[in-house]
Structure formats: structure tokens, C-alpha cells
Amino acid sequence: MKTTLDLPDPLMRRVKIRAASEGRKLKEMIADLLEKGMEAPPAVAALPEEQLPYEIDPKTGMAKSRSLDIPGFVPPTPEEAQAMIERANEEEDLRRAGLLR
């Protein structure tokens, strides 16, 4: 199946480097990494559905943050959200490298 994903540049660089270092095609590497991730136990499976940080939108079938329904909540701009994702990815990279605890 073909799909389009918008992934952070630093993450894609890491995946491309890993695929090249193993002599594999990028699509094979991504499929394997997704399979491994799907085999891992869900991080929030123990929570009852009403306590999950998201809900499934019945119109779209997509996950929707429960925070959006809290009065006064101002969602981040797309730029702020992207910066948060990149910062979290960088912190995870440092943590895995043993440079951050």
C-alpha cells in the first residue's frame, strides 16, 4: 500500500542512514521498524478508554486529543507542535545515546 507521511527531518535522516548502513531499501527498513513497533505492547493499554489522552472522532475515525474539549485550552500552532515533536525526538536520541537521563 502506498502512503504519504510527514516525518521530522532528523528522524528520516537516522532511518536513511540505518538503511544505507545495512544495505537495505528505505521502504523495507521503515516497514520493519513499524512491524517491530506494532509488536511492542501498547504503552497505555492498561488505562480505561475514558482515561486515555485521546478519543476516536466518529466522523473521521482519527484520534483526537481530549484536551481540545477543555474550556480555555489553546492548541499549539503547527509550528509549535512541530518544534515540540523535534525537541522530544532529540531528547530521545540523547537518552538512547546515554547523554541524557
The first five atom37 places (N, CA, C, CB, O) and aatype in JSON, in Angstrom:
{
  "aatype": [12, 11, 16, 16, 10, 3, 10, 14, 3, 14, 10, 12, 1, 1, 19, 11, 9, 1, 0, 0, 15, 6, 7, 1, 11, 10, 11, 6, 12, 9, 0, 3, 10, 10, 6, 11, 7, 12, 6, 0, 14, 14, 0, 19, 0, 0, 10, 14, 6, 6, 5, 10, 14, 18, 6, 9, 3, 14, 11, 16, 7, 12, 0, 11, 15, 1, 15, 10, 3, 9, 14, 7, 13, 19, 14, 14, 16, 14, 6, 6, 0, 5, 0, 12, 9, 6, 1, 0, 2, 6, 6, 6, 3, 10, 1, 1, 0, 7, 10, 10, 1],
  "atom_mask": [
    [1, 1, 1, 1, 1],
    [1, 1, 1, 1, 1],
    [1, 1, 1, 1, 1],
    [1, 1, 1, 1, 1],
    [1, 1, 1, 1, 1],
    [1, 1, 1, 1, 1],
    [1, 1, 1, 1, 1],
    [1, 1, 1, 1, 1],
    [1, 1, 1, 1, 1],
    [1, 1, 1, 1, 1],
    [1, 1, 1, 1, 1],
    [1, 1, 1, 1, 1],
    [1, 1, 1, 1, 1],
    [1, 1, 1, 1, 1],
    [1, 1, 1, 1, 1],
    [1, 1, 1, 1, 1],
    [1, 1, 1, 1, 1],
    [1, 1, 1, 1, 1],
    [1, 1, 1, 1, 1],
    [1, 1, 1, 1, 1],
    [1, 1, 1, 1, 1],
    [1, 1, 1, 1, 1],
    [1, 1, 1, 0, 1],
    [1, 1, 1, 1, 1],
    [1, 1, 1, 1, 1],
    [1, 1, 1, 1, 1],
    [1, 1, 1, 1, 1],
    [1, 1, 1, 1, 1],
    [1, 1, 1, 1, 1],
    [1, 1, 1, 1, 1],
    [1, 1, 1, 1, 1],
    [1, 1, 1, 1, 1],
    [1, 1, 1, 1, 1],
    [1, 1, 1, 1, 1],
    [1, 1, 1, 1, 1],
    [1, 1, 1, 1, 1],
    [1, 1, 1, 0, 1],
    [1, 1, 1, 1, 1],
    [1, 1, 1, 1, 1],
    [1, 1, 1, 1, 1],
    [1, 1, 1, 1, 1],
    [1, 1, 1, 1, 1],
    [1, 1, 1, 1, 1],
    [1, 1, 1, 1, 1],
    [1, 1, 1, 1, 1],
    [1, 1, 1, 1, 1],
    [1, 1, 1, 1, 1],
    [1, 1, 1, 1, 1],
    [1, 1, 1, 1, 1],
    [1, 1, 1, 1, 1],
    [1, 1, 1, 1, 1],
    [1, 1, 1, 1, 1],
    [1, 1, 1, 1, 1],
    [1, 1, 1, 1, 1],
    [1, 1, 1, 1, 1],
    [1, 1, 1, 1, 1],
    [1, 1, 1, 1, 1],
    [1, 1, 1, 1, 1],
    [1, 1, 1, 1, 1],
    [1, 1, 1, 1, 1],
    [1, 1, 1, 0, 1],
    [1, 1, 1, 1, 1],
    [1, 1, 1, 1, 1],
    [1, 1, 1, 1, 1],
    [1, 1, 1, 1, 1],
    [1, 1, 1, 1, 1],
    [1, 1, 1, 1, 1],
    [1, 1, 1, 1, 1],
    [1, 1, 1, 1, 1],
    [1, 1, 1, 1, 1],
    [1, 1, 1, 1, 1],
    [1, 1, 1, 0, 1],
    [1, 1, 1, 1, 1],
    [1, 1, 1, 1, 1],
    [1, 1, 1, 1, 1],
    [1, 1, 1, 1, 1],
    [1, 1, 1, 1, 1],
    [1, 1, 1, 1, 1],
    [1, 1, 1, 1, 1],
    [1, 1, 1, 1, 1],
    [1, 1, 1, 1, 1],
    [1, 1, 1, 1, 1],
    [1, 1, 1, 1, 1],
    [1, 1, 1, 1, 1],
    [1, 1, 1, 1, 1],
    [1, 1, 1, 1, 1],
    [1, 1, 1, 1, 1],
    [1, 1, 1, 1, 1],
    [1, 1, 1, 1, 1],
    [1, 1, 1, 1, 1],
    [1, 1, 1, 1, 1],
    [1, 1, 1, 1, 1],
    [1, 1, 1, 1, 1],
    [1, 1, 1, 1, 1],
    [1, 1, 1, 1, 1],
    [1, 1, 1, 1, 1],
    [1, 1, 1, 1, 1],
    [1, 1, 1, 0, 1],
    [1, 1, 1, 1, 1],
    [1, 1, 1, 1, 1],
    [1, 1, 1, 1, 1]
  ],
  "atom_positions": [
    [[0.85, -1.18, 0.0], [0.0, 0.0, 0.0], [0.89, 1.24, 0.0], [-0.96, 0.0, 1.22], [1.88, 1.3, 0.73]],
    [[0.54, 2.19, -0.8], [1.28, 3.44, -0.84], [0.65, 4.43, 0.13], [1.31, 4.02, -2.27], [-0.57, 4.49, 0.26]],
    [[1.5, 5.21, 0.81], [1.01, 6.24, 1.71], [2.03, 7.35, 1.77], [0.72, 5.67, 3.13], [3.19, 7.16, 1.4]],
    [[1.6, 8.51, 2.23], [2.5, 9.64, 2.4], [2.52, 10.01, 3.87], [2.06, 10.86, 1.53], [1.47, 10.14, 4.5]],
    [[3.72, 10.17, 4.41], [3.88, 10.55, 5.81], [4.73, 11.81, 5.88], [4.53, 9.41, 6.63], [5.65, 11.99, 5.09]],
    [[4.43, 12.66, 6.83], [5.23, 13.86, 7.09], [6.0, 13.59, 8.37], [4.33, 15.16, 7.21], [5.47, 13.73, 9.47]],
    [[7.27, 13.2, 8.22], [8.1, 12.84, 9.36], [9.15, 13.91, 9.6], [8.77, 11.47, 9.14], [9.57, 14.59, 8.67]],
    [[9.59, 14.06, 10.84], [10.63, 15.05, 11.13], [11.92, 14.72, 10.38], [10.9, 15.1, 12.65], [12.31, 13.55, 10.29]],
    [[12.58, 15.74, 9.84], [13.81, 15.54, 9.08], [14.88, 14.76, 9.85], [14.37, 16.88, 8.67], [15.48, 13.85, 9.29]],
    [[15.12, 15.09, 11.13], [16.17, 14.33, 11.86], [15.85, 12.84, 11.93], [16.33, 14.89, 13.27], [16.76, 12.01, 11.85]],
    [[14.58, 12.49, 12.09], [14.19, 11.09, 12.15], [14.45, 10.41, 10.81], [12.72, 10.95, 12.55], [15.0, 9.31, 10.76]],
    [[14.04, 11.06, 9.72], [14.24, 10.47, 8.4], [15.73, 10.29, 8.09], [13.59, 11.34, 7.33], [16.12, 9.29, 7.49]],
    [[16.56, 11.26, 8.52], [18.0, 11.11, 8.31], [18.51, 9.85, 9.0], [18.75, 12.35, 8.83], [19.29, 9.09, 8.43]],
    [[18.06, 9.64, 10.24], [18.5, 8.46, 11.0], [18.06, 7.17, 10.32], [17.96, 8.51, 12.44], [18.83, 6.21, 10.23]],
    [[16.82, 7.13, 9.84], [16.32, 5.93, 9.18], [17.08, 5.68, 7.87], [14.79, 6.05, 8.9], [17.45, 4.55, 7.57]],
    [[17.32, 6.74, 7.09], [18.06, 6.59, 5.83], [19.48, 6.09, 6.08], [18.1, 7.92, 5.06], [19.97, 5.22, 5.36]],
    [[20.14, 6.65, 7.09], [21.5, 6.23, 7.42], [21.51, 4.76, 7.82], [22.08, 7.11, 8.55], [22.37, 4.0, 7.4]],
    [[20.54, 4.38, 8.64], [20.48, 2.99, 9.1], [20.23, 2.04, 7.92], [19.37, 2.82, 10.16], [20.87, 1.0, 7.82]],
    [[19.31, 2.41, 7.04], [19.01, 1.56, 5.88], [20.25, 1.43, 5.0], [17.83, 2.15, 5.06], [20.58, 0.33, 4.55]],
    [[20.94, 2.54, 4.75], [22.14, 2.5, 3.91], [23.24, 1.67, 4.56], [22.64, 3.93, 3.63], [23.92, 0.9, 3.89]],
    [[23.41, 1.83, 5.87], [24.47, 1.09, 6.55], [24.21, -0.42, 6.55], [24.63, 1.59, 7.98], [25.14, -1.22, 6.65]],
    [[22.92, -0.81, 6.45], [22.57, -2.22, 6.41], [22.35, -2.71, 4.98], [21.32, -2.47, 7.24], [22.02, -3.88, 4.75]],
    [[22.55, -1.8, 4.0], [22.38, -2.17, 2.6], [20.96, -2.54, 2.24], [0.0, 0.0, 0.0], [20.73, -3.43, 1.42]],
    [[20.0, -1.87, 2.86], [18.58, -2.18, 2.66], [17.87, -1.01, 2.0], [17.9, -2.54, 3.99], [18.34, 0.12, 2.04]],
    [[16.74, -1.31, 1.39], [15.9, -0.26, 0.81], [15.19, 0.47, 1.94], [14.87, -0.85, -0.2], [14.85, -0.12, 2.97]],
    [[14.97, 1.77, 1.73], [14.32, 2.59, 2.74], [12.94, 2.05, 3.1], [14.21, 4.02, 2.25], [12.59, 1.98, 4.28]],
    [[12.16, 1.66, 2.1], [10.8, 1.18, 2.38], [10.83, -0.11, 3.19], [10.04, 0.96, 1.08], [9.95, -0.34, 4.02]],
    [[11.83, -0.97, 2.96], [11.95, -2.2, 3.76], [12.28, -1.86, 5.21], [13.03, -3.13, 3.17], [11.72, -2.44, 6.14]],
    [[13.19, -0.91, 5.38], [13.61, -0.52, 6.74], [12.41, 0.06, 7.5], [14.77, 0.52, 6.67], [12.19, -0.29, 8.66]],
    [[11.66, 0.94, 6.87], [10.52, 1.56, 7.53], [9.47, 0.5, 7.87], [9.9, 2.67, 6.64], [8.9, 0.52, 8.96]],
    [[9.21, -0.43, 6.94], [8.23, -1.48, 7.21], [8.67, -2.34, 8.4], [8.02, -2.37, 5.96], [7.86, -2.67, 9.26]],
    [[9.96, -2.7, 8.45], [10.47, -3.49, 9.57], [10.36, -2.75, 10.89], [11.92, -3.89, 9.33], [9.96, -3.32, 11.9]],
    [[10.72, -1.46, 10.88], [10.65, -0.68, 12.11], [9.2, -0.54, 12.59], [11.26, 0.71, 11.88], [8.94, -0.6, 13.79]],
    [[8.28, -0.36, 11.67], [6.86, -0.28, 12.04], [6.38, -1.62, 12.6], [5.99, 0.13, 10.81], [5.65, -1.65, 13.59]],
    [[6.78, -2.72, 11.98], [6.4, -4.05, 12.48], [6.9, -4.24, 13.9], [6.96, -5.16, 11.56], [6.15, -4.7, 14.77]],
    [[8.16, -3.89, 14.15], [8.71, -4.04, 15.5], [7.94, -3.18, 16.49], [10.21, -3.67, 15.51], [7.66, -3.61, 17.61]],
    [[7.61, -1.97, 16.09], [6.85, -1.08, 16.96], [5.46, -1.63, 17.25], [0.0, 0.0, 0.0], [4.96, -1.5, 18.37]],
    [[4.83, -2.23, 16.25], [3.49, -2.78, 16.44], [3.52, -4.03, 17.32], [2.86, -3.1, 15.1], [2.52, -4.35, 17.96]],
    [[4.64, -4.74, 17.35], [4.76, -5.93, 18.18], [4.95, -5.57, 19.65], [5.93, -6.79, 17.71], [4.65, -6.38, 20.53]],
    [[5.43, -4.37, 19.92], [5.65, -3.94, 21.31], [4.29, -3.75, 21.99], [6.48, -2.62, 21.36], [3.32, -3.37, 21.34]],
    [[4.23, -4.02, 23.29], [2.96, -3.83, 23.99], [2.57, -2.35, 24.01], [3.04, -4.38, 25.43], [3.44, -1.49, 24.15]],
    [[1.29, -2.04, 23.87], [0.85, -0.65, 23.91], [1.2, 0.0, 25.25], [-0.67, -0.56, 23.65], [1.06, -0.62, 26.31]],
    [[1.65, 1.23, 25.2], [2.08, 1.93, 26.41], [0.9, 2.29, 27.31], [2.84, 3.18, 26.04], [1.07, 2.37, 28.53]],
    [[-0.28, 2.51, 26.75], [-1.42, 2.97, 27.55], [-2.55, 1.95, 27.59], [-1.94, 4.29, 26.99], [-3.69, 2.3, 27.91]],
    [[-2.26, 0.7, 27.27], [-3.31, -0.31, 27.19], [-3.99, -0.55, 28.53], [-2.73, -1.6, 26.68], [-5.15, -0.97, 28.57]],
    [[-3.3, -0.28, 29.64], [-3.87, -0.55, 30.96], [-4.91, 0.49, 31.37], [-2.77, -0.62, 31.99], [-5.68, 0.25, 32.3]],
    [[-4.94, 1.62, 30.71], [-5.9, 2.67, 31.07], [-7.28, 2.37, 30.49], [-5.42, 4.04, 30.58], [-7.39, 1.9, 29.36]],
    [[-8.33, 2.64, 31.26], [-9.68, 2.53, 30.68], [-9.82, 3.56, 29.56], [-10.77, 2.75, 31.78], [-9.18, 4.61, 29.59]],
    [[-10.65, 3.25, 28.6], [-10.8, 4.1, 27.41], [-11.09, 5.56, 27.76], [-11.9, 3.57, 26.53], [-10.56, 6.47, 27.11]],
    [[-11.93, 5.8, 28.78], [-12.29, 7.18, 29.12], [-11.12, 7.96, 29.74], [-13.47, 7.19, 30.07], [-11.2, 9.18, 29.86]],
    [[-10.05, 7.27, 30.14], [-8.89, 7.95, 30.73], [-7.75, 8.15, 29.72], [-8.37, 7.16, 31.91], [-6.75, 8.79, 30.05]],
    [[-7.9, 7.63, 28.52], [-6.87, 7.82, 27.5], [-6.79, 9.3, 27.13], [-7.16, 6.95, 26.25], [-7.8, 10.0, 27.19]],
    [[-5.61, 9.79, 26.74], [-5.47, 11.2, 26.41], [-6.1, 11.57, 25.07], [-4.01, 11.57, 26.38], [-6.04, 12.72, 24.64]],
    [[-6.71, 10.59, 24.41], [-7.35, 10.85, 23.13], [-8.66, 10.08, 23.04], [-6.41, 10.46, 21.95], [-8.94, 9.2, 23.85]],
    [[-9.44, 10.45, 22.04], [-10.65, 9.71, 21.73], [-10.72, 9.57, 20.21], [-11.94, 10.42, 22.3], [-10.08, 10.34, 19.49]],
    [[-11.46, 8.63, 19.74], [-11.59, 8.43, 18.3], [-12.77, 9.27, 17.81], [-11.78, 6.92, 17.94], [-13.9, 9.11, 18.27]],
    [[-12.47, 10.16, 16.86], [-13.51, 11.01, 16.28], [-14.41, 10.13, 15.42], [-12.88, 12.19, 15.45], [-13.92, 9.51, 14.48]],
    [[-15.72, 10.07, 15.72], [-16.6, 9.19, 14.96], [-16.75, 9.58, 13.49], [-17.95, 9.17, 15.6], [-17.04, 8.73, 12.65]],
    [[-16.54, 10.86, 13.18], [-16.68, 11.3, 11.78], [-15.49, 10.89, 10.94], [-16.85, 12.82, 11.72], [-15.65, 10.46, 9.8]],
    [[-14.27, 11.02, 11.5], [-13.06, 10.77, 10.72], [-12.39, 9.44, 11.05], [-12.08, 11.88, 10.95], [-11.63, 8.92, 10.24]],
    [[-12.68, 8.88, 12.22], [-12.02, 7.66, 12.64], [-10.6, 7.9, 13.13], [0.0, 0.0, 0.0], [-9.87, 6.94, 13.4]],
    [[-10.21, 9.16, 13.26], [-8.86, 9.52, 13.7], [-8.85, 9.86, 15.18], [-8.32, 10.71, 12.87], [-9.88, 10.24, 15.75]],
    [[-7.68, 9.72, 15.8], [-7.54, 10.08, 17.21], [-7.63, 11.59, 17.36], [-6.21, 9.55, 17.78], [-7.09, 12.34, 16.54]],
    [[-8.3, 12.03, 18.41], [-8.45, 13.47, 18.69], [-8.13, 13.68, 20.16], [-9.9, 13.98, 18.35], [-8.65, 12.97, 21.02]],
    [[-7.3, 14.65, 20.45], [-6.9, 14.93, 21.82], [-8.1, 15.36, 22.65], [-5.81, 16.0, 21.86], [-8.91, 16.18, 22.21]],
    [[-8.2, 14.81, 23.85], [-9.29, 15.21, 24.75], [-9.07, 16.65, 25.24], [-9.39, 14.24, 25.95], [-10.02, 17.3, 25.66]],
    [[-7.83, 17.14, 25.2], [-7.52, 18.5, 25.64], [-8.3, 19.54, 24.83], [-6.03, 18.76, 25.53], [-8.59, 20.62, 25.34]],
    [[-8.63, 19.21, 23.59], [-9.32, 20.17, 22.73], [-10.69, 20.55, 23.28], [-9.47, 19.6, 21.34], [-11.22, 21.61, 22.94]],
    [[-11.26, 19.7, 24.13], [-12.59, 19.97, 24.67], [-12.57, 20.71, 26.0], [-13.34, 18.68, 24.84], [-13.62, 21.01, 26.55]],
    [[-11.38, 21.01, 26.53], [-11.27, 21.7, 27.81], [-11.43, 23.2, 27.57], [-9.89, 21.39, 28.5], [-10.71, 23.77, 26.76]],
    [[-12.38, 23.86, 28.26], [-12.57, 25.3, 28.06], [-11.27, 26.06, 28.35], [-13.7, 25.83, 28.96], [-10.59, 25.8, 29.34]],
    [[-10.95, 26.99, 27.47], [-9.75, 27.81, 27.65], [-8.5, 27.21, 27.06], [0.0, 0.0, 0.0], [-7.46, 27.87, 27.0]],
    [[-8.55, 25.94, 26.62], [-7.38, 25.31, 26.03], [-7.08, 25.94, 24.68], [-7.58, 23.78, 25.88], [-7.96, 26.05, 23.82]],
    [[-5.84, 26.36, 24.49], [-5.43, 26.93, 23.21], [-4.43, 25.95, 22.6], [-4.79, 28.38, 23.39], [-3.31, 25.8, 23.1]],
    [[-4.81, 25.28, 21.5], [-3.9, 24.32, 20.9], [-2.67, 25.02, 20.32], [-4.62, 23.51, 19.82], [-2.75, 26.18, 19.92]],
    [[-1.55, 24.3, 20.26], [-0.35, 24.91, 19.68], [-0.52, 25.11, 18.18], [0.89, 24.04, 19.97], [-1.3, 24.41, 17.53]],
    [[0.22, 26.06, 17.66], [0.22, 26.25, 16.21], [0.95, 25.05, 15.59], [0.92, 27.61, 15.8], [1.65, 24.33, 16.29]],
    [[0.78, 24.83, 14.29], [1.52, 23.73, 13.66], [3.04, 23.86, 13.86], [1.21, 23.69, 12.16], [3.73, 22.85, 14.03]],
    [[3.54, 25.08, 13.83], [4.98, 25.3, 14.02], [5.4, 24.92, 15.45], [5.34, 26.77, 13.74], [6.44, 24.29, 15.65]],
    [[4.58, 25.31, 16.43], [4.88, 24.97, 17.83], [4.81, 23.45, 18.03], [3.89, 25.69, 18.79], [5.65, 22.88, 18.73]],
    [[3.81, 22.81, 17.43], [3.68, 21.36, 17.55], [4.89, 20.66, 16.93], [2.38, 20.88, 16.86], [5.43, 19.72, 17.51]],
    [[5.31, 21.13, 15.75], [6.49, 20.54, 15.09], [7.73, 20.72, 15.95], [6.7, 21.16, 13.7], [8.55, 19.8, 16.07]],
    [[7.9, 21.89, 16.55], [9.06, 22.15, 17.41], [9.03, 21.23, 18.63], [9.08, 23.63, 17.87], [10.08, 20.73, 19.04]],
    [[7.85, 20.99, 19.2], [7.74, 20.08, 20.35], [8.12, 18.65, 19.95], [6.32, 20.11, 20.93], [8.82, 17.96, 20.69]],
    [[7.66, 18.22, 18.79], [7.97, 16.87, 18.32], [9.47, 16.73, 18.09], [7.19, 16.56, 17.02], [10.08, 15.74, 18.5]],
    [[10.06, 17.72, 17.42], [11.5, 17.65, 17.16], [12.31, 17.66, 18.45], [11.93, 18.82, 16.27], [13.29, 16.94, 18.58]],
    [[11.89, 18.49, 19.41], [12.58, 18.55, 20.7], [12.48, 17.2, 21.42], [12.0, 19.68, 21.6], [13.46, 16.73, 21.99]],
    [[11.3, 16.59, 21.39], [11.12, 15.28, 22.02], [11.97, 14.22, 21.34], [9.64, 14.86, 22.0], [12.56, 13.37, 22.0]],
    [[12.05, 14.27, 20.0], [12.88, 13.31, 19.27], [14.35, 13.49, 19.6], [12.66, 13.46, 17.76], [15.08, 12.5, 19.78]],
    [[14.8, 14.73, 19.69], [16.2, 15.0, 20.04], [16.51, 14.51, 21.45], [16.5, 16.5, 19.92], [17.57, 13.92, 21.68]],
    [[15.59, 14.74, 22.38], [15.79, 14.27, 23.75], [15.85, 12.75, 23.8], [14.67, 14.79, 24.67], [16.66, 12.17, 24.53]],
    [[14.99, 12.1, 23.03], [15.0, 10.63, 22.98], [16.32, 10.13, 22.4], [13.82, 10.11, 22.15], [16.87, 9.15, 22.89]],
    [[16.82, 10.78, 21.36], [18.11, 10.39, 20.77], [19.22, 10.51, 21.81], [18.44, 11.27, 19.54], [20.04, 9.61, 21.95]],
    [[19.23, 11.62, 22.55], [20.25, 11.82, 23.58], [20.12, 10.79, 24.69], [20.15, 13.25, 24.16], [21.12, 10.28, 25.2]],
    [[18.88, 10.48, 25.07], [18.64, 9.49, 26.12], [19.16, 8.12, 25.69], [17.14, 9.41, 26.45], [19.8, 7.41, 26.46]],
    [[18.88, 7.75, 24.45], [19.33, 6.45, 23.94], [20.84, 6.4, 23.81], [18.69, 6.14, 22.58], [21.44, 5.33, 23.95]],
    [[21.46, 7.54, 23.55], [22.92, 7.58, 23.44], [23.58, 7.66, 24.82], [23.35, 8.78, 22.59], [24.8, 7.64, 24.93]],
    [[22.76, 7.75, 25.86], [23.29, 7.81, 27.22], [23.78, 9.19, 27.63], [0.0, 0.0, 0.0], [24.5, 9.32, 28.62]],
    [[23.41, 10.21, 26.87], [23.86, 11.57, 27.16], [22.83, 12.38, 27.94], [24.18, 12.28, 25.87], [23.09, 13.53, 28.31]],
    [[21.68, 11.79, 28.19], [20.6, 12.48, 28.91], [19.85, 11.43, 29.72], [19.63, 13.24, 27.93], [19.64, 10.31, 29.26]],
    [[19.46, 11.8, 30.93], [18.71, 10.85, 31.75], [17.32, 11.32, 32.02], [19.41, 10.6, 33.06], [16.56, 10.64, 32.7]]
  ]
}
